[in-house]
Amino acid sequence: MGEEALDKIYDDLKQMRDEVKLKLHLGGMGVRDEVEKLDLEWENWTHQLSRQLKAEGEDLEARIREAGGEDLKKAEIATNLAIAKLKSGLQGVADKLKDSDPET
């Protein structure tokens, strides 16, 4: 996954997260626990992403040669799973908030 694609995913997830948090603040108290769990996942993912990018910058070439790219494939799979889980969770909360919004 390229850096530009990852930046776009990060920005999209951050925007979705910010919108959910705003809607939650405005009246979606019924899903607060769910959002708090997703926030923990967000913090874990962004922390892992930061560590991964730092590590890749420091020793990417050596790891590619040593592991034939397996470490990078595993990291990419784990990142894609984390992204999918966050996106699904945030979309689920957004849908619940939309369904409970009296203005829609």
C-alpha positions as CSV (number, residue, x, y, z in Angstrom):
1,M,0.0,0.0,0.0
2,G,1.5,3.3,-1.1
3,E,2.1,6.2,1.2
4,E,-0.4,8.4,-0.7
5,A,-3.1,5.7,-0.5
6,L,-2.4,5.3,3.2
7,D,-2.6,9.1,3.7
8,K,-6.0,9.1,2.0
9,I,-7.3,6.3,4.1
10,Y,-6.0,8.0,7.2
11,D,-7.7,11.3,6.2
12,D,-11.0,9.5,5.4
13,L,-11.1,7.6,8.6
14,K,-10.2,10.6,10.6
15,Q,-13.0,12.6,9.0
16,M,-15.5,9.8,9.6
17,R,-14.3,9.5,13.2
18,D,-14.6,13.3,13.7
19,E,-18.1,13.4,12.2
20,V,-19.2,10.5,14.4
21,K,-17.8,12.2,17.5
22,L,-19.7,15.4,16.7
23,K,-23.0,13.6,16.2
24,L,-22.4,11.7,19.4
25,H,-21.8,14.9,21.2
26,L,-25.0,16.3,19.8
27,G,-27.2,13.6,21.0
28,G,-26.2,10.0,20.3
29,M,-25.5,9.0,23.9
30,G,-26.8,5.4,23.3
31,V,-23.6,4.5,21.3
32,R,-21.0,6.3,23.5
33,D,-19.5,3.0,24.7
34,E,-19.1,1.8,21.1
35,V,-17.4,5.0,20.1
36,E,-15.0,4.8,23.1
37,K,-14.0,1.3,22.0
38,L,-13.4,2.5,18.5
39,D,-11.4,5.4,19.8
40,L,-9.1,2.9,21.6
41,E,-8.8,1.0,18.3
42,W,-8.0,4.3,16.5
43,E,-5.3,5.1,19.0
44,N,-3.8,1.6,18.7
45,W,-3.9,1.7,14.9
46,T,-2.4,5.1,14.6
47,H,0.3,4.3,17.1
48,Q,1.2,1.0,15.3
49,L,1.1,2.8,11.9
50,S,3.5,5.4,13.2
51,R,5.9,2.7,14.6
52,Q,5.6,0.7,11.3
53,L,6.4,3.7,9.2
54,K,9.3,4.7,11.3
55,A,10.7,1.1,11.2
56,E,10.1,0.9,7.5
57,G,12.1,4.1,7.0
58,E,14.9,2.8,9.1
59,D,15.4,-0.7,7.8
60,L,13.1,-1.3,4.8
61,E,15.7,-2.5,2.4
62,A,17.3,-4.9,4.9
63,R,14.0,-6.4,5.9
64,I,13.0,-6.9,2.3
65,R,16.2,-8.7,1.5
66,E,16.1,-10.8,4.7
67,A,12.5,-11.9,4.6
68,G,11.7,-11.8,0.9
69,G,9.0,-9.3,1.6
70,E,7.1,-11.5,4.1
71,D,7.3,-9.0,6.9
72,L,5.9,-6.3,4.7
73,K,3.1,-8.5,3.4
74,K,2.1,-9.4,7.0
75,A,2.2,-5.8,8.1
76,E,0.1,-4.8,5.1
77,I,-2.5,-7.5,5.8
78,A,-2.7,-6.4,9.5
79,T,-3.0,-2.8,8.4
80,N,-5.8,-3.6,6.0
81,L,-7.7,-5.6,8.6
82,A,-7.3,-2.8,11.2
83,I,-8.6,-0.3,8.6
84,A,-11.5,-2.5,7.7
85,K,-12.5,-2.9,11.3
86,L,-12.3,0.8,12.1
87,K,-14.2,1.7,8.9
88,S,-16.9,-0.8,9.6
89,G,-17.2,0.2,13.3
90,L,-17.3,3.9,12.5
91,Q,-19.9,3.4,9.7
92,G,-22.0,1.3,12.1
93,V,-22.0,4.0,14.7
94,A,-22.7,6.7,12.0
95,D,-25.7,4.6,10.8
96,K,-27.0,4.2,14.3
97,L,-26.7,8.0,14.9
98,K,-28.4,8.7,11.5
99,D,-31.3,6.3,12.4
100,S,-31.8,8.1,15.8
101,D,-31.5,11.6,14.3
102,P,-35.0,13.2,14.4
103,E,-34.1,15.6,11.6
104,T,-33.5,12.8,9.0
